[in-house]
Amino acid sequence: MPPEPAVALRPGAGVLVDMDGTLVDTEPLWHRSQRRLAGEGGIAWTDADCALYTGRPMTEWAGAMRRRGHPNPAEVIIADAVAMVAAVVREDVPWLPGALDLLSSLAAADIPCALVTNAGRANADALLEAAPPGSLAFATAAEDVTRGKPDPEPYLLAASRLGIDPSISIAFEDSASGARSAHAAGLSVWFIDSHTPDPGVPVAGRIGSLAEFDAARLGSTRRG
């Protein structure tokens, strides 16, 4: 049995959680959409390219495709990828281990929680619709910010909207880009290191999946 994390959420605290690779196993869907769009545009796009841009703003990999000769504007490339991934998620949400239990526990404990993602609004909304009722207050998506992760703007905006104090709140992330964003915003980061071993910043703890996190303790601590 994994050790119980040493976490204490006080009044005014909350939880902010990443989407792709943290709650849902959608990174393979994004990679598949990138390779398909690259093929349609007559350019090369390798597994290494997919890995390089994991967790980064969509404008970065779409811009890279443009520089390699993709004929479509970056905004069209992004819109096509977003639509492909959102369609799959709406059909069958690929929840990662522990994700549903965590969200349900947060909702039951009345702990404020929101989604923070570099993905598009359509992708975020698809997940909000599928999440346990009352678990995710809203999503901060790519369209809501001028600078995506690793910039702290997405997390700062989400914390402000949720009405929580970042300095006593926590974030769940699985990419170095996301971890840097949350850390720079002042949150304690719990890092899922199943596919990215180095978060690049100090973290509160490392877990292999959300199934290793004791969400029940968050609620009992906050209520106490």
Secondary structure as UniProt FT lines:
FT   TURN            11..12
FT   STRAND          15..17
FT   TURN            21..23
FT   HELIX           27..40
FT   TURN            41..42
FT   HELIX           47..52
FT   TURN            53..55
FT   HELIX           58..67
FT   TURN            68..69
FT   HELIX           74..91
FT   TURN            97..98
FT   HELIX           99..108
FT   TURN            109..110
FT   STRAND          113..116
FT   HELIX           121..130
FT   TURN            133..134
FT   STRAND          139..140
FT   HELIX           142..144
FT   TURN            149..150
FT   HELIX           153..162
FT   HELIX           166..168
FT   STRAND          170..173
FT   HELIX           176..184
FT   TURN            185..186
FT   STRAND          188..192
FT   STRAND          205..207
FT   HELIX           210..212
FT   HELIX           215..223
//
